[in-house]
């Protein structure tokens, strides 16, 4: 009787998991589709001026693969790059100047803001410094891009044309992250998949929809919109800035767009599981607003949606219970099917799709570890800085 009751409970749980997957498949903004790319572009008659702001802290390893691509932008209007050396100890600023001397192209200004004052995260203080420098040139647009992001020569041109054509205040692209090592193949596509599940791209671009997000590695922002929304001052506490920026702009009535990039790539390597673990866990609990109840709900939700289906399949096969096996297998099948488009986008083998429960389990452990680090007083850490503010608004930083 006891074993029958346990099997029945697992069967019901598997049925709930299947229902959750059917809802995600049909009602969560078709998050699993990867066809949200730059909207149709119409080139403006007069190209607006653009200031490119690059906050950089100890980025000498990646700058040779990213900065020359920015300086080589084929942009018909006036454009200038402002690289803000945020207290680097590896010669980032000197290397940037040397790369500009070799590569030529767009004008480059390298500056340093000094240590951030109380109440500011380091990256946003660097962004503020860069924007202040840029405003002296009177740009119509600001491109906020991370130091590890490489742009194809027409990237800036296409971003501006898309913003002009669609009347967007923010146009952001989720850069294609590096996927070379085994752990990158397992973890990175799932990172973008989970992000899209939380913030469906189709809803972000819809006027009137509450969903707001951006990808911090590539954000084109109208300068007057930034001033009205008090960017970055209004989000100066943000440990990670992109979602906070998008919410500030959309909350003020701005029109934003986010999609997957085709010609914008991150060159930052995450070769080991430790590197990826640190990248996710440093801010995962901040994403949950340091709320233990939200953490518990997240852990239970991840377990129900991602771990129950394979557990139900194993239990159903072991006990011969079709009531357990069938819903578990169907839920796993739907999960696998929704992950396939992201693997194709990342040009990865499709045999990785059924392994998504394993990857989700890793993310569950990373989230719990993030909470443990928080309660040990370590807070969210990035490039030698620790941010422990419990009220930080976060999104993504790379």
Secondary structure, 3 states (H helix, E strand, C coil): CHHHHHHHHHHHHHHHHHHHHHHHHHHCCCCCCCCCCCCCCCCCCCCCCEEEEEEECCCHHHHHHHHHHHHCCCCCCCEEEEEEECCCCCCHHHHHHHHHHHHCCCEEEEECCCCCCCCCCHHHHHHHHHHHHHHCCCCCEEEEECCCEEECCCHHHHHHHHHHHHCCCEEEEEEECCCCCHHHHHHHHHHHHHHHHHCCHHHHCCCCCCCCCCCCCEEEEEHHHHHHCCCCHHHCCCCCCHHHHHHHHHHCCCCEEEEEEEEEEECCCCCCHHHHHHHHHCCHHHHCCCCHHHHHHHHHHHHHHHHHHHHHHHHHHHHCCHHHHHHHHHHHHHHHHHHHHHHHHCCCCHHHHHHHHHHHHHHHHHHHHHHHHHHCCCCEEECCEEECCCCCCCCCCC
